[in-house]
């Protein structure tokens, strides 16, 4: 037999429906056709309000979703995700631009400050890292958890500076080395582009001599690579150019040297005693020392001998 109320089958002689509790009466229920008709009728009557409620819920959900996907919070999140992707690919300028977009929408968006600082530290622009973290710390001062993350990065040891240097970096709004940091950032962007093109085989490749390879584009040198030991130099050497001028050199053996040039002159020498652990490196900017000039001359003599550019 079948229950008149819910239409489900109940055992013969059952007094109450085991599904809905409806009294089945002496007859024990109703035949299949009547039960189906009864159940269908009940379902039709009960479906009106749930349908209205469901429609309202869907409309409200749609509006909520639309607001979420067009709101500042969602846009900030997407900007930071894009920044992280650029950062993984070495696109530092693009990553900083994405962080800037997020901060324009919400100047308390802590992730934007944290990632910006990571970029500057990666680029050895420690003064700028200190300043963006200071700005972030002030902006999110009412958010304890986020503020603690900023505080963790906001340490002299993380910025490779002494307490005195660190204080000067934070307090000196003018930043004496601002031009140096900006130029390093610009050069790193060009370097990344050259490396990407060379990896993708977009340059004309030619052998200068045994162990030395030159990469050119439209007849202009972009990169020269000399293997370790060539011409008696115990370093593998990588030279990168812009408009025919040397802008960056990387020399590696057990230790490593990063040399940044502008107008044919070395302005930053970054030395790491351990080429693998290069984060423990020291910057030497615009030094008037014999060793500083020795590294400058080594790079310039190399590219002159290999036909990169004229010696200045």
N, C-alpha and C positions, 0 to 999 in steps of 0.2 A: 504494500500500500504506500501511498504518497501523501505527504503533509500538504494540507490546503494552503498553509501560509507560505512556506519556503519552497515547496515543490520537491523536496528531497525524499528519497525512499526510506520508509521506516519498516521495521520488521512486523510481521503479522502479530496481532494481539497487543501491540505496544500502546500504552495509554497516552504517552506524551512523546512528541517528536524529539529524538536525541540531538537534533541540530539547533532548533530554535525554541524548544520547550512548549510548543503549541499542543493543547489537548486534542487528541485524535478522536475521542468519542468512542461510542460502542462499536461503530463500524470500523474502527481502527484506521481510518484515513479516507482517501478518495481515490478513484481510479486514475490511471496515468494521464489521460486526456484532460480530465477536470483539474488535476493537480498542476499540469503544465500551464493550463489557461489561468488558474488562480495565481500561480507564481509569476507568470508574465504580467498579469494585471498589477500585482503588488510591486513588481520591479518598475513598471512604468510610473506608478504613482510616486515612488520614492526617488526616482532618478531626477526629478526636476530641480530640487534644491541643491543636491551635490553638483549638478551640471552648472548651475549658476555660480556656485562657490568656486568650482574648478576654473571656470572662465575668468572670474575675478582674480583668482590666484595667478593664472597665467599672464593676465594683463599686468598685474602688479609686478610679477617677476620679470616680465619683459622690460618694464620701465626701470626697475632696479638694475637689471643687467646693462641697459643702455646708459644709465647714469654712471655705473661703475667703469665701463669701458671707455667712457669719454671724460671721466673725472681726472683731476690733477694727480691723485694718488696712483692711478693706473698708468698715467703718462710718465710719472716719475719712475715707476718700477720698470717700464719698458726702456726708458732712457738709460737707466743703470745697467740693465741686462745688455743693452747695445754697447755700453762703455766697457763692460767686462769682456765682451766678445772682441772688441777692438784691441783691448789690452793684451789678450791672449795672442793676437795676431801681430802685436808690435806697433799698432796704430795709435801712438801716444797722443798726438794732437787731436785725432778724432775722438778718442776716449775722453779727453779733457773737455771737448766741446759738448759731449753727451752729458757729462756731469754738470756742466754749466747750465744746460737746458733744464735739468732736474732742479737745480737750485733756483732758477728763475721762477719755477712753478711753486716750489716750497723750500724756503731758505732754512728750514729745520730738518731737511732730509739728510740724516747723518751719513748714510751710505755714500752719498755724493762727495762729502768731505773726506771720508776714509779712502775711497778709491782715488780721488785726486791726489791725496798725500802719497799713496802707494806709487802712483805714476811719477810724481816728482822725486821720490826717493830712488826709484829705479833709474831715473835720468840724472841722479846725483845732484839734483836741485834742492838741497836740503833747506835752504832759506825759504823757498817757496812752500816746501812741505810744512815747515814750522808755522808759516803764516796761515795756510789754509786750515790747519788743525786748530790754531788759535781762534780763527773765525768760526769754525764749526763748534768748538767748545762753548763759545759764547752763545751761539744760536740755539743749541740744544740743552742749555743749562737746566731746563725744567724737566728733562728726561733722564733720570738717574742711570738707567741701563745703557742708553746710547752714549751718555756723557762718559761713562766709565770706559767704553771702547775707545773714545777719543783720548782719554787720559792715558790709556795704555800705549798708544802710539806717540803721545805728546811727551816723549822723554828724550833727553839729550843723547843717550846711548843709541836710540833708534835712528836719530838723525845724524849720527856720526860727528857730533860736535861736543866740545867741552861745555861745562856749565856756563862759562863766561861767553863763549862764542854763541851758544844757544840763546842766552838772554839778549845778546846784541841782535841776533837774527829776528827775534820776536819783537823787540822794541824799536828796532830801526826800520821805520816805514819806508825809507828810501831804498834800502838794500844796496850796498855799494857794489855787489857783484851781480846785480840784476841783469846787466847786459850779457855777462858770461853765461848765466843760466839760460837765458832766452836763446842764445846762439847754440848752446849745447842741445837744447830741445829741438831747434830747427834742424841741426845737423843729424840728430838721431832719426828724424823723420825721413830725410833724404837717404841715409844709410839703409833704413829698412826697405825703402823702395828699390834701391839698387840690388840688395840681397835677394829680394823677391823676384825681380826680373832675371837676375843671373840664375837663380834656382829654376826658373821656368824656361830657361834657354832662349831668352829674348834678345841677348846681345851677340854680336859677332865675336868669336873667340879666336885668338891667335897666340902662337908661342913666340915670346920675345927671345928666349934662350932656354936651355935645358933647366926646367924647374921654375920657370917664370911665365905666367900666362896673363895676357891683357884682354880685357873685355871692352868693346866699343859699341857705340850706337850712332849711326849716321856719321861715322868717321871720327867721333869724339870719344876720348877715353873715359870710361866710367869706373873701372876697377882694375887693379893690378894685384896679382897674388904671387908671392915668392915662397917656395917651400923652405923649410928649415935647413940650414946648412949652405944654401946657395950664396956664393961669394964670401964664404967663411963666416956668415952671420948666424949665430946659434938660435935664431928665432924664425918661426913662420910669420910672414908679414902680409898684411892685407891693407891695401890703400884704396881710398874712395874719393871720387872727384865730383866737382860741380863746375860746369862751364870751363873745363880745362884746368881748374885749380884744385889742389889737394885740400880736402876739408877734414878727413878723418883717417887715422891709421891705427891698426890693431896689431900688436906684436906679441907672440905667445911662445913660451918655452915652459920652464917650470914656474916662472912668474909671468906677469902680463903687463903690458903698457897700452893705454888708450891715449892717443894724441889728437887733440882738436886744433884745427888750423883756421885762421881767417886772414885773407889777403897775404898768404904765403908765410905767415908767422904763427908759431905755436902759442896758444893762449891757455890751454889746459893740458896738463900731463897727469893722468890718473894711473897710479902704480899699485899693483897688488902683488905681494910677495908669493902668494899662492894663486896660480891661474885658475884653479878649480873653485876655490872659495874667494871669488873676486869681490864679494860684498865687503870684505875687510880690506878696503883699498883707501889710499890717501890721494887727495887732490892737491895739485900744485898749480896755482893760477898766476900767470904773468910773472913768473919768478925771474929774477936777474941772477941766475946761478949757472955755474959751469955745467953741471949735470943736466939742467933743464935745456941748455943750448945743445948739448951733445945729442940728446934724443931728437931735437928739432933737426939738426944737421944730418943725422942718420936717415931720417925719413925723406928729407928733401934731396939728399944725394942719391938715394935709392931710385926715386922716381925720375930723376934726371938721367941716371944711367940706363934705366929701362925705357926711356922715351915717353914718359908720362907727360911731364911739363918741363918748362925751362927752369933752371935753378935761379932763384932770386937772391 
